[in-house]
Amino acid sequence: MGLFLRCNVVRRMTKLALESNKLGFECRRNIQHFPRRFSKENTLNKDHSSLEKKSPLDSVDRGFLEDLNKFTDEDKISLPRSAVESVDFTTGASDDPDTFGTLSNTYSDVSTSPAVSEDDIMEDKFTSELPNYLPQKRYADMIKKYLCQRRFADALDVLQVTMLKEHRVKPEYYIYSILISYCGSTGYSKMAVKLYNEMKKRDLPVKSSVYTSLFNSFANSPYPSDGLKRTRHLFALMGEKGIEPNQITCHAIVKAFGRCGSVEEAFKVVDYMMNKKMQLNGETVSFLFHACISDKNAGFRHALLVYRKMIEYRITPDVIHYNLLLHCTRDCAIGDIDSTIDVLQRLGVVNVEKLSPEKVNQLSAPAYPWEENENTCATIVSGSTSTALNEGDTLSVINNYQPKSLLPNLLSHPPTLGCVVSLSEMKTPQDRLLLLGGVEGILKEMAKFQVKPDIKTMSILLQCCPETCTAEEALIKLAKKFEIQADLLFFNGLIRRRIQRQQYSEAKEVLSLISSNGLQPDLMTFTNLAMTCRKIHDAYELLKAMDECNIRPGIELMTAMLGCATGSYQMKYVNLVLNVIDYEELNLNSRFLQKADEFYHKCLRVIKIRPEKFNSLTLDAMEQFCRKYPKWKSNTPVEEHQHPWKHLKEKYPKETHTDKEFLNTHVENHNILKPKFSRLGPNTAPKIKKDAVKKRREENPEMYRKRAHEKYKRPIQEQLEGIESVDYQNLSPKESQ
């Protein structure tokens, strides 16, 4: 204890001497050696000769130096009284100096800290409740997982709830980019713009990929007018900010303007790309064809101009370009005759002036001998003139007149109009296909660029070819020649065309073609065939065939049957339709209600005004229907109009629900069903997963036994069998080697 106090006094003396301004350099030098004079034996046994020497310390408080003599004897130490109680730190028997934390006595009477303010308490509570942050990649993976399951609402909650509210993490650019990209593919333009504005508020960088996704959302929007308005605003905003779009973004802008109905602005964007010396490729042409399709009045002439420019810029066309061109041919008209003539002049067509309405007043094309025979006309248009015909006279007439030179072909080089004398009568898809050279001209143009047609090409050609069974059969033969396997969509379109021509027996013959190609009819096939059921007996046969194929009838099929029943006032047939709807528990749509209401009011007029036109049995059936229909209509559910963005706003059950609870509340007979995927509901919590694995391990421990080490040890043990222990000390050097 005395040594402890002496050391403290020495430190205080040193500090006091250094703070004195009266001491010089010599005093400071002696003070540095002052602790040494009072250490150990030097302080106890002083050398009187050293004290006789004068030192600069004599000017320091000598009374304080004299008090040092009291510390020479540890027995005479007396401490002043103090309010602080002393603590005994003597080590006990259990205290080990080599072990940390075994001191027996601790500070028991320590003064408490001052009162903590409320702000400090709130701060401590805030910091204690902070969760463990996750890296941005983990949040991005969670969003991608939900988007793969088409759960956009849950993916959006990861950003708006989990990151911003619960974890309080600042999202990065990549998080917003994923969500806006999905909005672009689904056409959710409203949410895409909202996320884009949040990015700007958070001062995040907006890259070209985000602008591309925004324009894609406008192009795929179910509201073209709103998409066009947003496209114009964003494109003008990019110009004001000086943001130059790249090639991919320009393609998205062309697609947005084209699909929203602004063909002129789509072509202006392509001109902008050429001014910026951007390369035009096949994708640019495809988006221009989409713009042409949106113009139903004059899209055909725009498509001709786009195709000619594609050939001039040496862009090799593919099957997608030809399919889009045929799409324009089927759906779009020629437009104004004067504007069409100007386009044909730009294409290099000779003698276009004869088509002007000033010289030709609705002149019809001359009747050629091959047009009198239906088989010959279909054979020429389909391009199979090499096949032998039954009528030799007709074949000789065709060879003499050389109809191929008279057929127009605006795709050839140079383009020709052939025998066309007027464009005012070119109103049907068959006429517009004839301007392109017919089926033969299209296929020859595709062969020139080594493009092979696909089943989609044949399906569009089927809708554009002449409406005769011979032309349709010739097209099927062409599909077999090109080794194209016809699908069910092709045959459904064929049935539809023949029903529209009221060729019901020929439409039913398509079923044999479906079975010969190894296909089975679907709901669309039976819906088309329902329009051939003119009597109740045919309806019974169709419903029986659907039952054998395990196909449940839909409301569209019942609408077709109702149209057949109400056209001939077959009251039993009408009652059959109503009973099937009740049995299948179908929801009514607007088209069915419109037809049923019209027939209801028609029956009321017949009963009141003209009852003599029908017999008594039919009148009684009408009266029963008029009494039954209002009550039946009120009890039958009606299909609600679903918002196109409704599925993007629906949320799945919360993650606190287990899979069992989810199945009990949302899936009927889930114990019997064997789902394709192992998990139907949302992901469960890690604790629930751990408990489930533990339970399965207790039930079947052999399943979770680790057998990998046994698998790899077995061959080693087999190799060691029969090998005796070897004494390596007694081996010679050669043997040891």
Residue, then its C-alpha position, 0 to 999 in steps of 0.5 A: m500500500g505504501l508503494f502504491l501511494r509513493c508512486n502517486v506522489v511521484r507522479r504528482m510531483t512531476k506534474l507540479a514541476l512541469e507546470s511551474n514556469k519558474l523552472g528552467f531547462e535544467c530543472r526539467r532535466n532533473i525532474q525526469h530523474f526525480p522518480r528514480r530518486f524516490s524508487k526502492e532503496n534510493t528513497l529509503n536510504k538517501d545519500h546525504s552527500s546528494l542532499e547537500k548539493k543544491s538543486p533547482l527543486d529548492s525553489v519548489d514547495r519545500g513543505f511538500l517535499e518534507d512531507l515525503n518523509k512520512f512515506t518512508d515507513e509503511d507502518k506510519i501511513s495515515l489516510p484522511r477520512s473520505a466519503v468514498e468507502s474503500v473496497d477490499f480487493t484481497t484475493g480469496a481462496s477461490d480467486d485464481p490470478d491466471t483465470f479471468g473473472t474470478l475476483s470474489n469482491t466487486y463494486s457493489d456500491v456504485s453510484t447510479s447513472p443520471a436519469v435517461s431522457e425519453d429521446d434516448i429511450m426511444e432511440d434505444k428501442f428503435t435500434s433494438e427493433l431493427p431487423n437483420y438487413l438482407p443484401q439487395k440480391r436477396y430481395a431481388d431473388m424474392i421478387k424474381k421468385y414471385l414474378c415466376q409464379r405470376r404473383f406481381a402483388d406479392a413481388l410489389d409488397v417486397l419493395q413497398v412493405t418488406m424493404l421500405k416499412e419493415h426492414r427500412v432498406k433503401p432499394e437500389y436501381y435493380i429492384y425497380s428495374i425488375l418490377i418495371s420490366y414485368c409491368g412492360s411485358t404485362g401491359y401494366s402501364k399505370m404501375a410502371v409509371k408510378l415506379y418510374n416516378e418513385m425512382k426519380k424521387r429517390d434520385l436513382p439512375v434511370k437507364s435505357s432499359v427502364y425507358t424500354s420497359l416503360f414503352n413496352s408497357f404502353a405498347n402492351s396496354p389494354y387501353p390504346s388511347d391511354g398508351l398513346k398519350r403516355t408514349r407521346h409524353l415520355f418521348a417528349l420528356m426524353g427530348e427535353k432532358g437530352i436523353e438519346p434513346n438507343q436502338i432497342t429503346c427506339h424499337a420499343i417506341v416504334k412498337a408503342f406508336g404502332r400498336c396504339g394506332s399512330v402509324e405516322e409517328a412510328f415512321k417518324v421514329v424510324d426516320y430519327m433512327m436513320n438520321k442518328k445513323m442507327q442500323l435498321n434490322g429485321e426487328t425494325v421492320s417487324f415493328l413497322f408491320h405491327a404499325c401497319i396492322s393497327d391501321k385497318n383502313a390503309g394498312f395494306r398499302h403501308a405494308l407494301l411500302v415497308y416490304r419494298k424498303m426492306i428489300e432496298y435496304r438489303i434486310t433479309p426477310d424471314v417467316i415472321h415478316y411474311n406472316l405479318l405481311l399476310h396479317c395486313t393482307r387479311d385485316c387491312a384495306i387498301g384505303d384511298i385510291d389516289s394515295t394507293i396509286d401514289v404508293l404504287q408509283r413509288l414502288g415502280v408499277v408500270n401503267v398505274e394511271k389507268l387505275s385512277p378513278e377519273k379514267v375508270n369508273q368502277l370497271s370490273a375485271p374481264a371474265y376469263p375462261w378459267e374463272e368459269n370453272e371453280n376447280t380451275c380457279a382454285t388450282i391456279v390461285s393455290g399454285s398447283t397448275s401442274t396437276a392434271l385436270n379432268e376437263g381437257d378443254t379448260l386446260s387448253v384454254i388456260n395454256n393458251y391465255q397464259p393466266k400466270s402472266l396476267l396475274p398481278n404480283l406487287l412483290s415481284h421485281p418489277p411489280t406488275l398489276g396484270c389484268v387488274v383494271s380497278l382498285s375500287e373493288m379490291k375489298t376482300p382478303q381474297d382480292r388483296l391476296l390476288l394483288l400479291g400473286g396469290v398463294e403461288g406468288i407468296l410461296k415463290e417470293m419466300a423461296k427466293f429468300q430461302v424462307k420455309p413457311d410454317i403452320k401459321t403461314m398456312s393458317i393465314l393463307l387459309q383465311c385469305c384463299p378463295e372460299t371454295c372447298t377445292a382451294e382449301e384442299a389444294l392448300i392442305k396438299l401444299a402443306k403436306k408438300f412442305e412437310i408442315q404438320a397441321d395443328l388443331l387451330f388450322f382445322n378449327g379455322l377450316i370448320r369455321r369457314r365452311i360453316q360461314r358458307q353454310q356447308y355443314s356436311e363439309a364442316k363435319e368431314v373435317l373431323s376425319l382429317i383431325s383424326s387422320n393427323g393424330l389430333q383430338p378435338d377440343l372445346m373450340t372444335f365442338t363450339n364451331l360444330a355447335m353452329t351446325c346443330r340445327k335440330i335437337h337431335d344433332a345437339y344431343e349427339l354433340l353433347k354425347a360426343m363431348d361427354e365421351c371426350n371428357i370435355r365440359p361445354g362452355i357458355e360460348l357453345m351454349t350461345a351457338m346452340l341457342g342461336c340455332a334453336t331460336g332461329s326456327y322456334q324450337m322450344k324443346y331445343v331452347n329448354l334443353v339449352l337452359n337445362v344444360i346451363d343449370y346442370e353445368e352451373l355456367n355463368l351467362n355472358s352478355r352475348f347469351l343474354q342479348k340473344a335470350d332477351e331478343f327471343y323472349h320479347k319476340c315470343l311476347r309479340v307473337i303471343k299478343i299480335r300473331p298467335e295464328k302463325f303457330n300451332s297450339l303446342t308451340l304457343d303453349a311452349m312459348e307461354q311457358f318459356c315467357r313465364k319461366y325465363p325471368k325467374w331463371k334469369s334472376n337465379t342464374p349467375v352472370e359473368e362479371h366483366q373482369h378488369p384487365w389488371k385485376h390478376l396483377k392486383e390479387k394477393y396470395p394468402k400471407e406467409t403466416h399460413t401453412d400449406k395445410e391451412f392454405l389447402n383446406t381453405h382454397v383447394e377441395n379434396h386436396n388429400i385425394l389430388k396429387p398436384k404437379f408441384s410439391r407446394l401449392g401455397p406460399n412458402t412457410a416460415p423456417k421454423i415450421k419447415k424445421d419442425a416438419v423435417k424433424k417430425r418426418r425424421e422421427e417417423n422414418p429415421e432410415m430415410y434420413r440416415k447418412r449412407a454416403h460414407e458406407k458407400y465409399k468405404r465398402p470398396i476400400q474394405e474389399q481391397l484390404e481383405g486378405i492383406e496381412s500386416v507387413d513389418y516394414q522394418n525388416l524389409s530390404p530397400k528394394e522390397s520397401q520400394 
